[in-house]
């Protein structure tokens, strides 16, 4: 059973996040992203605490849905 | 886990070697370490000085020199021989075309010897070319193992995984520090190459490394660092200089008491580093560098002594066995502040680069 911690009053704080990285357009249908950045997960944590930073590596695939739909079921051809 | 990591890194390095270093290119492209294709044609070689009897003699190739070759010259000559019977008079089958004098167009080398992305301990601002995979495996006389695997991203960045033999822990006050192993780190670097935006501008790179948690001597440790480095080449000598900002944590697994480097002050987190790389002989380099790494002391009486940065001095050589394979060896003094040469380790490291993925993706500069 989940028990809410009621020792502190509920609050909504604010923080900031920032990332620094690159995007490599490897192919018209594919790009790769890599970055390092800071995400404030806990209140009071400052960006200088770089143990809280992380590295992300990902990518994007661009699928031409309109062209596929046009060729397969002849819609969105205009 | 240590043995598994050693085996995995060795296997990945060998896989690089199998795929990139000694494999022959399937498409006939000139491999980086291969001898360039000869420009002698089958007709020119025997006929220049003393043509043998029955050997077809021809005029010198039209394409020798600066003038471009006529691609139909050979066929035209064959048609003329058929008409005049000249080829038959020479004892040659008139219905077999003479050997061609045309050359396959020479392809540009796909890979040249690249400048290493790291000195002995110090990161450089030289990023790996796009889609080049670079792996290292190292071992020292203290039994510490290191390895790395990284890949270049679009000529402006690189991503990698590594284990470092340089971060140490003094588990007891009266003991010599031991290497924290295996401490696996992920790294990401981005920057610009030398002379890239403007002339005489040094290469610049910003790097971030972060470790996964590692438990040793009842302490759970983590490290992270940001470094900014500049590299500049002057003839056969290169200079590398920069600064590193470290953070580290050490948590007692029994009491869950945590010590953080950033709690002891920012001044204790920042250190300068640098190195020199000289190439007095072709393919052989002399390397010296100074770097700073954390030293963990779980039994220290104060937080300031529990995690502190110590200077590491390394010197050695790098010998390029081929365009893609190099071997490094040298001496590493883990803490020159202690001036204890008994702690010094001799190490060897094999580095292999592969352009297989680069060629498969068709990436070109």
Interface residues (C-beta under 8 A of the other chain):
Chain A: X20 X21 X22 X24 X25 X26 X27 X32 X34 X35 X36 X48 X49 X50 X51 X53 X54 X55 X57
Chain B: X130 X153 X154 X156 X157 X159 X186 X187 X188 X190 X206 X208 X210 X222 X223 X224 X225 X226 X245 X247 X248 X249 X260 X262 X266 X269 X361 X363
